[in-house]
């Protein structure tokens, strides 16, 4: 078994880590946008607070 001398805790190369980060950030933004739309729709249906 070969060990990477870069010191990465995940075992990913720098390019793999950047690709994973790009997918993670995109997914997070999409999830946040869907959640925001759901909250707006719920507010329009039955306002809460104020």
PDBQT receptor file of N, H, CA, C and O in Angstrom, charges set to zero:
ATOM      1  N   UNK A   1       0.846  -1.175   0.000  1.00  0.00    +0.000 N 
ATOM      2  CA  UNK A   1       0.000   0.000   0.000  1.00  0.00    +0.000 C 
ATOM      3  C   UNK A   1       0.889   1.235   0.000  1.00  0.00    +0.000 C 
ATOM      4  O   UNK A   1       1.836   1.335   0.781  1.00  0.00    +0.000 OA
ATOM      5  N   UNK A   2       0.567   2.188  -0.900  1.00  0.00    +0.000 N 
ATOM      6  H   UNK A   2      -0.202   2.106  -1.534  1.00  0.00    +0.000 HD
ATOM      7  CA  UNK A   2       1.346   3.406  -1.001  1.00  0.00    +0.000 C 
ATOM      8  C   UNK A   2       0.765   4.490  -0.113  1.00  0.00    +0.000 C 
ATOM      9  O   UNK A   2      -0.453   4.646  -0.029  1.00  0.00    +0.000 OA
ATOM     10  N   UNK A   3       1.616   5.222   0.536  1.00  0.00    +0.000 N 
ATOM     11  H   UNK A   3       2.606   5.095   0.468  1.00  0.00    +0.000 HD
ATOM     12  CA  UNK A   3       1.176   6.338   1.375  1.00  0.00    +0.000 C 
ATOM     13  C   UNK A   3       1.489   7.635   0.670  1.00  0.00    +0.000 C 
ATOM     14  O   UNK A   3       2.583   7.814   0.134  1.00  0.00    +0.000 OA
ATOM     15  N   UNK A   4       0.528   8.542   0.671  1.00  0.00    +0.000 N 
ATOM     16  H   UNK A   4      -0.360   8.398   1.107  1.00  0.00    +0.000 HD
ATOM     17  CA  UNK A   4       0.725   9.862   0.071  1.00  0.00    +0.000 C 
ATOM     18  C   UNK A   4       1.500  10.716   1.058  1.00  0.00    +0.000 C 
ATOM     19  O   UNK A   4       1.156  10.772   2.239  1.00  0.00    +0.000 OA
ATOM     20  N   UNK A   5       2.531  11.373   0.588  1.00  0.00    +0.000 N 
ATOM     21  H   UNK A   5       2.810  11.328  -0.371  1.00  0.00    +0.000 HD
ATOM     22  CA  UNK A   5       3.358  12.188   1.472  1.00  0.00    +0.000 C 
ATOM     23  C   UNK A   5       2.841  13.619   1.618  1.00  0.00    +0.000 C 
ATOM     24  O   UNK A   5       3.496  14.452   2.244  1.00  0.00    +0.000 OA
ATOM     25  N   UNK A   6       1.665  13.909   1.043  1.00  0.00    +0.000 N 
ATOM     26  H   UNK A   6       1.133  13.232   0.535  1.00  0.00    +0.000 HD
ATOM     27  CA  UNK A   6       1.136  15.270   1.114  1.00  0.00    +0.000 C 
ATOM     28  C   UNK A   6       0.585  15.611   2.492  1.00  0.00    +0.000 C 
ATOM     29  O   UNK A   6       0.415  16.787   2.813  1.00  0.00    +0.000 OA
ATOM     30  N   UNK A   7       0.308  14.611   3.303  1.00  0.00    +0.000 N 
ATOM     31  H   UNK A   7       0.446  13.655   3.042  1.00  0.00    +0.000 HD
ATOM     32  CA  UNK A   7      -0.199  14.868   4.640  1.00  0.00    +0.000 C 
ATOM     33  C   UNK A   7      -1.698  15.040   4.703  1.00  0.00    +0.000 C 
ATOM     34  O   UNK A   7      -2.213  15.507   5.719  1.00  0.00    +0.000 OA
ATOM     35  N   UNK A   8      -2.416  14.681   3.655  1.00  0.00    +0.000 N 
ATOM     36  H   UNK A   8      -1.997  14.302   2.830  1.00  0.00    +0.000 HD
ATOM     37  CA  UNK A   8      -3.869  14.810   3.631  1.00  0.00    +0.000 C 
ATOM     38  C   UNK A   8      -4.501  13.799   4.565  1.00  0.00    +0.000 C 
ATOM     39  O   UNK A   8      -4.165  12.615   4.528  1.00  0.00    +0.000 OA
ATOM     40  N   UNK A   9      -5.415  14.263   5.403  1.00  0.00    +0.000 N 
ATOM     41  H   UNK A   9      -5.688  15.224   5.432  1.00  0.00    +0.000 HD
ATOM     42  CA  UNK A   9      -6.089  13.364   6.340  1.00  0.00    +0.000 C 
ATOM     43  C   UNK A   9      -7.136  12.508   5.634  1.00  0.00    +0.000 C 
ATOM     44  O   UNK A   9      -7.465  11.418   6.104  1.00  0.00    +0.000 OA
ATOM     45  N   UNK A  10      -7.663  12.992   4.507  1.00  0.00    +0.000 N 
ATOM     46  H   UNK A  10      -7.397  13.877   4.125  1.00  0.00    +0.000 HD
ATOM     47  CA  UNK A  10      -8.731  12.279   3.809  1.00  0.00    +0.000 C 
ATOM     48  C   UNK A  10      -8.206  11.279   2.804  1.00  0.00    +0.000 C 
ATOM     49  O   UNK A  10      -8.927  10.358   2.419  1.00  0.00    +0.000 OA
ATOM     50  N   UNK A  11      -6.978  11.435   2.372  1.00  0.00    +0.000 N 
ATOM     51  H   UNK A  11      -6.392  12.183   2.684  1.00  0.00    +0.000 HD
ATOM     52  CA  UNK A  11      -6.434  10.577   1.346  1.00  0.00    +0.000 C 
ATOM     53  C   UNK A  11      -6.766  11.055  -0.052  1.00  0.00    +0.000 C 
ATOM     54  O   UNK A  11      -6.418  10.394  -1.031  1.00  0.00    +0.000 OA
ATOM     55  N   UNK A  12      -7.435  12.198  -0.162  1.00  0.00    +0.000 N 
ATOM     56  H   UNK A  12      -7.718  12.735   0.633  1.00  0.00    +0.000 HD
ATOM     57  CA  UNK A  12      -7.770  12.760  -1.466  1.00  0.00    +0.000 C 
ATOM     58  C   UNK A  12      -6.607  13.598  -1.986  1.00  0.00    +0.000 C 
ATOM     59  O   UNK A  12      -5.855  14.202  -1.221  1.00  0.00    +0.000 OA
ATOM     60  N   UNK A  13      -6.487  13.614  -3.299  1.00  0.00    +0.000 N 
ATOM     61  H   UNK A  13      -7.098  13.123  -3.920  1.00  0.00    +0.000 HD
ATOM     62  CA  UNK A  13      -5.511  14.519  -3.889  1.00  0.00    +0.000 C 
ATOM     63  C   UNK A  13      -6.104  15.925  -3.861  1.00  0.00    +0.000 C 
ATOM     64  O   UNK A  13      -7.284  16.104  -3.559  1.00  0.00    +0.000 OA
ATOM     65  N   UNK A  14      -5.288  16.905  -4.174  1.00  0.00    +0.000 N 
ATOM     66  H   UNK A  14      -4.330  16.759  -4.419  1.00  0.00    +0.000 HD
ATOM     67  CA  UNK A  14      -5.785  18.281  -4.158  1.00  0.00    +0.000 C 
ATOM     68  C   UNK A  14      -6.895  18.479  -5.188  1.00  0.00    +0.000 C 
ATOM     69  O   UNK A  14      -7.883  19.158  -4.910  1.00  0.00    +0.000 OA
ATOM     70  N   UNK A  15      -6.739  17.892  -6.374  1.00  0.00    +0.000 N 
ATOM     71  H   UNK A  15      -5.937  17.340  -6.600  1.00  0.00    +0.000 HD
ATOM     72  CA  UNK A  15      -7.773  18.018  -7.401  1.00  0.00    +0.000 C 
ATOM     73  C   UNK A  15      -9.060  17.326  -6.992  1.00  0.00    +0.000 C 
ATOM     74  O   UNK A  15     -10.145  17.853  -7.239  1.00  0.00    +0.000 OA
ATOM     75  N   UNK A  16      -8.966  16.156  -6.371  1.00  0.00    +0.000 N 
ATOM     76  H   UNK A  16      -8.085  15.728  -6.170  1.00  0.00    +0.000 HD
ATOM     77  CA  UNK A  16     -10.161  15.448  -5.893  1.00  0.00    +0.000 C 
ATOM     78  C   UNK A  16     -10.859  16.253  -4.805  1.00  0.00    +0.000 C 
ATOM     79  O   UNK A  16     -12.087  16.331  -4.776  1.00  0.00    +0.000 OA
ATOM     80  N   UNK A  17     -10.083  16.847  -3.916  1.00  0.00    +0.000 N 
ATOM     81  H   UNK A  17      -9.085  16.783  -3.940  1.00  0.00    +0.000 HD
ATOM     82  CA  UNK A  17     -10.659  17.656  -2.841  1.00  0.00    +0.000 C 
ATOM     83  C   UNK A  17     -11.371  18.881  -3.400  1.00  0.00    +0.000 C 
ATOM     84  O   UNK A  17     -12.442  19.250  -2.920  1.00  0.00    +0.000 OA
ATOM     85  N   UNK A  18     -10.779  19.514  -4.417  1.00  0.00    +0.000 N 
ATOM     86  H   UNK A  18      -9.909  19.214  -4.807  1.00  0.00    +0.000 HD
ATOM     87  CA  UNK A  18     -11.421  20.677  -5.031  1.00  0.00    +0.000 C 
ATOM     88  C   UNK A  18     -12.711  20.279  -5.729  1.00  0.00    +0.000 C 
ATOM     89  O   UNK A  18     -13.704  21.003  -5.652  1.00  0.00    +0.000 OA
ATOM     90  N   UNK A  19     -12.713  19.141  -6.407  1.00  0.00    +0.000 N 
ATOM     91  H   UNK A  19     -11.907  18.553  -6.470  1.00  0.00    +0.000 HD
ATOM     92  CA  UNK A  19     -13.925  18.665  -7.083  1.00  0.00    +0.000 C 
ATOM     93  C   UNK A  19     -15.013  18.347  -6.063  1.00  0.00    +0.000 C 
ATOM     94  O   UNK A  19     -16.170  18.717  -6.259  1.00  0.00    +0.000 OA
ATOM     95  N   UNK A  20     -14.654  17.664  -4.974  1.00  0.00    +0.000 N 
ATOM     96  H   UNK A  20     -13.714  17.363  -4.814  1.00  0.00    +0.000 HD
ATOM     97  CA  UNK A  20     -15.615  17.360  -3.919  1.00  0.00    +0.000 C 
ATOM     98  C   UNK A  20     -16.176  18.643  -3.330  1.00  0.00    +0.000 C 
ATOM     99  O   UNK A  20     -17.381  18.744  -3.096  1.00  0.00    +0.000 OA
ATOM    100  N   UNK A  21     -15.310  19.630  -3.086  1.00  0.00    +0.000 N 
ATOM    101  H   UNK A  21     -14.332  19.549  -3.275  1.00  0.00    +0.000 HD
ATOM    102  CA  UNK A  21     -15.759  20.893  -2.523  1.00  0.00    +0.000 C 
ATOM    103  C   UNK A  21     -16.743  21.587  -3.457  1.00  0.00    +0.000 C 
ATOM    104  O   UNK A  21     -17.736  22.155  -3.003  1.00  0.00    +0.000 OA
ATOM    105  N   UNK A  22     -16.471  21.543  -4.771  1.00  0.00    +0.000 N 
ATOM    106  H   UNK A  22     -15.664  21.081  -5.140  1.00  0.00    +0.000 HD
ATOM    107  CA  UNK A  22     -17.360  22.170  -5.745  1.00  0.00    +0.000 C 
ATOM    108  C   UNK A  22     -18.736  21.515  -5.709  1.00  0.00    +0.000 C 
ATOM    109  O   UNK A  22     -19.751  22.211  -5.732  1.00  0.00    +0.000 OA
ATOM    110  N   UNK A  23     -18.783  20.190  -5.654  1.00  0.00    +0.000 N 
ATOM    111  H   UNK A  23     -17.959  19.624  -5.636  1.00  0.00    +0.000 HD
ATOM    112  CA  UNK A  23     -20.061  19.478  -5.601  1.00  0.00    +0.000 C 
ATOM    113  C   UNK A  23     -20.773  19.767  -4.279  1.00  0.00    +0.000 C 
ATOM    114  O   UNK A  23     -21.985  19.981  -4.265  1.00  0.00    +0.000 OA
ATOM    115  N   UNK A  24     -20.035  19.774  -3.177  1.00  0.00    +0.000 N 
ATOM    116  H   UNK A  24     -19.050  19.600  -3.189  1.00  0.00    +0.000 HD
ATOM    117  CA  UNK A  24     -20.617  20.029  -1.859  1.00  0.00    +0.000 C 
ATOM    118  C   UNK A  24     -21.225  21.426  -1.798  1.00  0.00    +0.000 C 
ATOM    119  O   UNK A  24     -22.355  21.586  -1.337  1.00  0.00    +0.000 OA
ATOM    120  N   UNK A  25     -20.492  22.436  -2.254  1.00  0.00    +0.000 N 
ATOM    121  H   UNK A  25     -19.574  22.306  -2.628  1.00  0.00    +0.000 HD
ATOM    122  CA  UNK A  25     -20.983  23.809  -2.200  1.00  0.00    +0.000 C 
ATOM    123  C   UNK A  25     -22.208  23.969  -3.097  1.00  0.00    +0.000 C 
ATOM    124  O   UNK A  25     -23.181  24.613  -2.704  1.00  0.00    +0.000 OA
ATOM    125  N   UNK A  26     -22.171  23.393  -4.288  1.00  0.00    +0.000 N 
ATOM    126  H   UNK A  26     -21.381  22.869  -4.607  1.00  0.00    +0.000 HD
ATOM    127  CA  UNK A  26     -23.317  23.470  -5.198  1.00  0.00    +0.000 C 
ATOM    128  C   UNK A  26     -24.549  22.825  -4.571  1.00  0.00    +0.000 C 
ATOM    129  O   UNK A  26     -25.646  23.379  -4.641  1.00  0.00    +0.000 OA
ATOM    130  N   UNK A  27     -24.369  21.658  -3.960  1.00  0.00    +0.000 N 
ATOM    131  H   UNK A  27     -23.478  21.208  -3.903  1.00  0.00    +0.000 HD
ATOM    132  CA  UNK A  27     -25.485  20.964  -3.315  1.00  0.00    +0.000 C 
ATOM    133  C   UNK A  27     -26.030  21.783  -2.149  1.00  0.00    +0.000 C 
ATOM    134  O   UNK A  27     -27.244  21.867  -1.965  1.00  0.00    +0.000 OA
ATOM    135  N   UNK A  28     -25.147  22.381  -1.368  1.00  0.00    +0.000 N 
ATOM    136  H   UNK A  28     -24.161  22.313  -1.518  1.00  0.00    +0.000 HD
ATOM    137  CA  UNK A  28     -25.574  23.190  -0.231  1.00  0.00    +0.000 C 
ATOM    138  C   UNK A  28     -26.378  24.398  -0.694  1.00  0.00    +0.000 C 
ATOM    139  O   UNK A  28     -27.403  24.729  -0.098  1.00  0.00    +0.000 OA
ATOM    140  N   UNK A  29     -25.919  25.055  -1.753  1.00  0.00    +0.000 N 
ATOM    141  H   UNK A  29     -25.086  24.786  -2.238  1.00  0.00    +0.000 HD
ATOM    142  CA  UNK A  29     -26.636  26.223  -2.278  1.00  0.00    +0.000 C 
ATOM    143  C   UNK A  29     -28.009  25.814  -2.796  1.00  0.00    +0.000 C 
ATOM    144  O   UNK A  29     -28.997  26.505  -2.546  1.00  0.00    +0.000 OA
ATOM    145  N   UNK A  30     -28.078  24.698  -3.513  1.00  0.00    +0.000 N 
ATOM    146  H   UNK A  30     -27.276  24.136  -3.716  1.00  0.00    +0.000 HD
ATOM    147  CA  UNK A  30     -29.362  24.208  -4.020  1.00  0.00    +0.000 C 
ATOM    148  C   UNK A  30     -30.307  23.881  -2.865  1.00  0.00    +0.000 C 
ATOM    149  O   UNK A  30     -31.477  24.262  -2.904  1.00  0.00    +0.000 OA
ATOM    150  N   UNK A  31     -29.823  23.184  -1.843  1.00  0.00    +0.000 N 
ATOM    151  H   UNK A  31     -28.872  22.874  -1.811  1.00  0.00    +0.000 HD
ATOM    152  CA  UNK A  31     -30.631  22.842  -0.676  1.00  0.00    +0.000 C 
ATOM    153  C   UNK A  31     -31.150  24.104   0.014  1.00  0.00    +0.000 C 
ATOM    154  O   UNK A  31     -32.321  24.171   0.387  1.00  0.00    +0.000 OA
ATOM    155  N   UNK A  32     -30.284  25.099   0.182  1.00  0.00    +0.000 N 
ATOM    156  H   UNK A  32     -29.333  25.045  -0.121  1.00  0.00    +0.000 HD
ATOM    157  CA  UNK A  32     -30.668  26.344   0.833  1.00  0.00    +0.000 C 
ATOM    158  C   UNK A  32     -31.733  27.085   0.020  1.00  0.00    +0.000 C 
ATOM    159  O   UNK A  32     -32.676  27.645   0.580  1.00  0.00    +0.000 OA
ATOM    160  N   UNK A  33     -31.570  27.080  -1.307  1.00  0.00    +0.000 N 
ATOM    161  H   UNK A  33     -30.805  26.625  -1.762  1.00  0.00    +0.000 HD
ATOM    162  CA  UNK A  33     -32.557  27.742  -2.166  1.00  0.00    +0.000 C 
ATOM    163  C   UNK A  33     -33.914  27.051  -2.070  1.00  0.00    +0.000 C 
ATOM    164  O   UNK A  33     -34.943  27.723  -1.988  1.00  0.00    +0.000 OA
ATOM    165  N   UNK A  34     -33.929  25.726  -2.079  1.00  0.00    +0.000 N 
ATOM    166  H   UNK A  34     -33.094  25.180  -2.146  1.00  0.00    +0.000 HD
ATOM    167  CA  UNK A  34     -35.186  24.984  -1.963  1.00  0.00    +0.000 C 
ATOM    168  C   UNK A  34     -35.832  25.259  -0.602  1.00  0.00    +0.000 C 
ATOM    169  O   UNK A  34     -37.046  25.448  -0.518  1.00  0.00    +0.000 OA
ATOM    170  N   UNK A  35     -35.032  25.282   0.450  1.00  0.00    +0.000 N 
ATOM    171  H   UNK A  35     -34.046  25.128   0.381  1.00  0.00    +0.000 HD
ATOM    172  CA  UNK A  35     -35.559  25.560   1.787  1.00  0.00    +0.000 C 
ATOM    173  C   UNK A  35     -36.133  26.976   1.862  1.00  0.00    +0.000 C 
ATOM    174  O   UNK A  35     -37.180  27.184   2.475  1.00  0.00    +0.000 OA
ATOM    175  N   UNK A  36     -35.463  27.942   1.250  1.00  0.00    +0.000 N 
ATOM    176  H   UNK A  36     -34.612  27.772   0.752  1.00  0.00    +0.000 HD
ATOM    177  CA  UNK A  36     -35.954  29.323   1.258  1.00  0.00    +0.000 C 
ATOM    178  C   UNK A  36     -37.284  29.429   0.517  1.00  0.00    +0.000 C 
ATOM    179  O   UNK A  36     -38.204  30.098   0.987  1.00  0.00    +0.000 OA
ATOM    180  N   UNK A  37     -37.391  28.777  -0.631  1.00  0.00    +0.000 N 
ATOM    181  H   UNK A  37     -36.644  28.233  -1.013  1.00  0.00    +0.000 HD
ATOM    182  CA  UNK A  37     -38.649  28.789  -1.388  1.00  0.00    +0.000 C 
ATOM    183  C   UNK A  37     -39.756  28.135  -0.571  1.00  0.00    +0.000 C 
ATOM    184  O   UNK A  37     -40.881  28.635  -0.539  1.00  0.00    +0.000 OA
ATOM    185  N   UNK A  38     -39.448  27.027   0.088  1.00  0.00    +0.000 N 
ATOM    186  H   UNK A  38     -38.534  26.621   0.062  1.00  0.00    +0.000 HD
ATOM    187  CA  UNK A  38     -40.447  26.347   0.913  1.00  0.00    +0.000 C 
ATOM    188  C   UNK A  38     -40.920  27.258   2.049  1.00  0.00    +0.000 C 
ATOM    189  O   UNK A  38     -42.110  27.285   2.363  1.00  0.00    +0.000 OA
ATOM    190  N   UNK A  39     -40.005  27.996   2.660  1.00  0.00    +0.000 N 
ATOM    191  H   UNK A  39     -39.039  27.973   2.404  1.00  0.00    +0.000 HD
ATOM    192  CA  UNK A  39     -40.393  28.901   3.735  1.00  0.00    +0.000 C 
ATOM    193  C   UNK A  39     -41.272  30.033   3.215  1.00  0.00    +0.000 C 
ATOM    194  O   UNK A  39     -42.250  30.401   3.867  1.00  0.00    +0.000 OA
ATOM    195  N   UNK A  40     -40.943  30.583   2.064  1.00  0.00    +0.000 N 
ATOM    196  H   UNK A  40     -40.149  30.284   1.535  1.00  0.00    +0.000 HD
ATOM    197  CA  UNK A  40     -41.762  31.653   1.485  1.00  0.00    +0.000 C 
ATOM    198  C   UNK A  40     -43.155  31.118   1.171  1.00  0.00    +0.000 C 
ATOM    199  O   UNK A  40     -44.151  31.774   1.478  1.00  0.00    +0.000 OA
ATOM    200  N   UNK A  41     -43.238  29.949   0.569  1.00  0.00    +0.000 N 
ATOM    201  H   UNK A  41     -42.429  29.416   0.319  1.00  0.00    +0.000 HD
ATOM    202  CA  UNK A  41     -44.541  29.373   0.251  1.00  0.00    +0.000 C 
ATOM    203  C   UNK A  41     -45.353  29.089   1.518  1.00  0.00    +0.000 C 
ATOM    204  O   UNK A  41     -46.559  29.331   1.550  1.00  0.00    +0.000 OA
ATOM    205  N   UNK A  42     -44.695  28.581   2.553  1.00  0.00    +0.000 N 
ATOM    206  H   UNK A  42     -43.715  28.384   2.526  1.00  0.00    +0.000 HD
ATOM    207  CA  UNK A  42     -45.392  28.328   3.818  1.00  0.00    +0.000 C 
ATOM    208  C   UNK A  42     -45.863  29.643   4.438  1.00  0.00    +0.000 C 
ATOM    209  O   UNK A  42     -46.955  29.703   5.004  1.00  0.00    +0.000 OA
ATOM    210  N   UNK A  43     -45.046  30.700   4.336  1.00  0.00    +0.000 N 
ATOM    211  H   UNK A  43     -44.160  30.652   3.877  1.00  0.00    +0.000 HD
ATOM    212  CA  UNK A  43     -45.438  32.005   4.868  1.00  0.00    +0.000 C 
ATOM    213  C   UNK A  43     -46.647  32.547   4.119  1.00  0.00    +0.000 C 
ATOM    214  O   UNK A  43     -47.556  33.114   4.725  1.00  0.00    +0.000 OA
ATOM    215  N   UNK A  44     -46.658  32.372   2.791  1.00  0.00    +0.000 N 
ATOM    216  H   UNK A  44     -45.920  31.911   2.299  1.00  0.00    +0.000 HD
ATOM    217  CA  UNK A  44     -47.797  32.839   2.001  1.00  0.00    +0.000 C 
ATOM    218  C   UNK A  44     -49.065  32.062   2.331  1.00  0.00    +0.000 C 
ATOM    219  O   UNK A  44     -50.166  32.611   2.297  1.00  0.00    +0.000 OA
ATOM    220  N   UNK A  45     -48.902  30.783   2.651  1.00  0.00    +0.000 N 
ATOM    221  H   UNK A  45     -48.008  30.337   2.679  1.00  0.00    +0.000 HD
ATOM    222  CA  UNK A  45     -50.057  29.927   2.951  1.00  0.00    +0.000 C 
ATOM    223  C   UNK A  45     -50.608  30.244   4.339  1.00  0.00    +0.000 C 
ATOM    224  O   UNK A  45     -51.806  30.482   4.498  1.00  0.00    +0.000 OA
ATOM    225  N   UNK A  46     -49.741  30.246   5.329  1.00  0.00    +0.000 N 
ATOM    226  H   UNK A  46     -48.769  30.052   5.200  1.00  0.00    +0.000 HD
ATOM    227  CA  UNK A  46     -50.146  30.530   6.705  1.00  0.00    +0.000 C 
ATOM    228  C   UNK A  46     -49.051  31.357   7.393  1.00  0.00    +0.000 C 
ATOM    229  O   UNK A  46     -48.086  30.798   7.913  1.00  0.00    +0.000 OA
ATOM    230  N   UNK A  47     -49.201  32.668   7.396  1.00  0.00    +0.000 N 
ATOM    231  H   UNK A  47     -49.985  33.123   6.974  1.00  0.00    +0.000 HD
ATOM    232  CA  UNK A  47     -48.180  33.526   8.019  1.00  0.00    +0.000 C 
ATOM    233  C   UNK A  47     -47.992  33.207   9.501  1.00  0.00    +0.000 C 
ATOM    234  O   UNK A  47     -48.952  32.895  10.205  1.00  0.00    +0.000 OA
ATOM    235  N   UNK A  48     -46.769  33.285   9.954  1.00  0.00    +0.000 N 
ATOM    236  H   UNK A  48     -45.989  33.538   9.382  1.00  0.00    +0.000 HD
ATOM    237  CA  UNK A  48     -46.476  33.059  11.349  1.00  0.00    +0.000 C 
ATOM    238  C   UNK A  48     -45.776  34.291  11.899  1.00  0.00    +0.000 C 
ATOM    239  O   UNK A  48     -45.289  35.127  11.139  1.00  0.00    +0.000 OA
ATOM    240  N   UNK A  49     -45.729  34.399  13.193  1.00  0.00    +0.000 N 
ATOM    241  H   UNK A  49     -46.125  33.719  13.811  1.00  0.00    +0.000 HD
ATOM    242  CA  UNK A  49     -45.030  35.514  13.822  1.00  0.00    +0.000 C 
ATOM    243  C   UNK A  49     -45.844  36.800  13.780  1.00  0.00    +0.000 C 
ATOM    244  O   UNK A  49     -47.075  36.774  13.771  1.00  0.00    +0.000 OA
ATOM    245  N   UNK A  50     -45.166  37.875  13.755  1.00  0.00    +0.000 N 
ATOM    246  H   UNK A  50     -44.166  37.896  13.763  1.00  0.00    +0.000 HD
ATOM    247  CA  UNK A  50     -45.679  39.242  13.751  1.00  0.00    +0.000 C 
ATOM    248  C   UNK A  50     -47.138  39.290  13.854  1.00  0.00    +0.000 C 
ATOM    249  O   UNK A  50     -47.721  40.374  13.863  1.00  0.00    +0.000 OA
TER     250      UNK A  50
